C-alpha cells in the first residue's frame, strides 16, 4: 500500500534529522540536507495547525443540526466576527452552509481580509465528507 504524502514527508524529515546528527563530512551535503530540513519543517508546521470548521447558516439551521466540531458564525455577522474568532490568517478553515452559496460568500470575505487557507466546503453533507 502506498504511503500518504504526510507519512512520506515525516519519514524524510526523520532521515534528514538523522543525517544532521550523523557526521557532517561534506559541506555541500550539509547545505542540501539543511535546505530540505527547512522546507519540510515549514510544511510540517503548516500541517500541524488545527483546522477550524465554521457553519455560516442561521441560528435555526444550526439548532436543527451541525457538524460536531463546528463553530457557529452566521453569515450576517461573519465579517464583524471572523477576525476575533481566528487570529492566524494562515490557519486552515473549512466553511459550510446548506448549499455552499453562503459559505462561498464567507470565503470571499475571508480572502478580502487576507486569510490564505480557507476552503468553501459546500453544504453540510459535502463538508462532512471533505472534513472527516
Secondary structure by P-SEA (a helix, b strand, c coil): ccccaaaaaaaaaaaaaaaaacccccaaaaaaaaaaaaaaaaaaaaaacbbbbbbcccaaaaaacccccbbbbccccccccccccccccccbbbbbcccaaaaaaaaaaaaaaccccccccccaaaaaaacc
